[in-house]
Amino acid sequence: MASELPKFKYNYFLVYAPDVPNTQRLKHLPEHMVQNAPLFKGGTIKLGGGVLPPDSKTSDADVFQKVDGTFIVVRGESVEDIWEKLKKDVFYTSGEVWDHSKIVVKPAFLATADVKFE
């Protein structure tokens, strides 16, 4: 007899936000970090970071200069809710970091040790 699959307690979404050409990411990084610190602390952002070109490694000395996008796993109610959050981020509002036309937001579920079920 097959057991029922658990029901997830929270809704999560995967965000991929590629950068515009000649991105000004480093210029806006300090404000981006300050804006997002409370979202990390409160559990809204579960995980996030920079995306690198295929020929890069995180151990490269110039890794921060090579970042060409962002990935985020974020908790929210809907895709629209996530878009509202993204549109408040300086990487979005500045118009100098994320390519608005290429941002992808998709529902996702997490497989981590601290996932909560009902």
N, C-alpha and C positions, 0 to 999 in steps of 0.2 A: 504494500500500500504506500503510495507516494505521499510524502508530507507536503503541506502547504508552504509556499515560499513566504518569507517574512515581508512585512510591509515597512517601507522606509518611513522614518519619522519626518525627515526634511526633504525639500526639493533642492537639488543642486543643478548647476549649469556650468558648462565648459565654455569659456570665452577664448577666442583666438583673435588677436588684434595686430595685424601686420603694420609695420611702420611705413610712413610716406618716404619717398626718396629724399635724401639729405635731411633726415630726421634730426630734430633738436632734442632728442631724448635726454641727454646728460644735462642740458640747460634746465629742464623741467623736473628732473629726478628728485631733488630735495623736496619740492612741494608735493609731488606724487606720493612720496614715502610718508610725509606728514598727514596727508589726506587719508591714506589707506591704513595707517596704524590702528585707529579705532575699529575699523572693519575687521582687521585680523584679530585684535583682542576680543572683540565681541562675537567672533565665530562666523561672521557673514562671509568673509573671504577665508576659505579653507587652505588654499595653496595658490601661489602665483609666482611668476618669474619671467625672465627674458627668454626669448627664442633665438637660437643661433643658426647661422647658415650651416649647411651639411658638412663643410670642411673645417668647422671649428670644434674646439673642446672647451669645457668649462675651466680647465686648468691653464688655458692660454693667458699669457701676461696681459694682453689687450682685450680680454673677453668683454668688458663693458662697452668698448668701442665697436664691437662686432654685433651686438644685439640688433636684430631687425624685426622684432615683434614682441608681443606679450601673450602669455597664457595665464588664465585665472580659473580656478574652481571656486564658484561663489554660490552661497545659499540665497534663495529667494522664492517668491511665490509663482513667478511666471517669467517668460522671456521678456515681456514688456517691463516687468519690475527690474530685471537685470539691465535693460537698456537705460532705464531712468538713472540707475546707479552709475553706469558707464559715462553717461552724458554730463555728469558732474565732475569727472576726473580731469585734472589739468592735461593729461595726455590726450584727452578728447577735446576739451574746450580751447586749448591753444591752437589747434589745427596744425601743429608742428611735429606731432609724434605719430599718432595712430591715423591710418588711412580709413576714414569713415566708411567708404564704399566697400571695404574688404573685411570689416569686422564680422565675425561669426559667433552667434550665441546659440548653443544647443543644450537641451536637457541631457543630464548625465546622472549616473549613480556612482557612488564611491565604494571601493573595496579596500577599506583600511580597518585597523584594529579598533578605532573609536567610532565607527559608524553606529548610529542609534536606530533601533527598530521599535515599533509600537508594541 
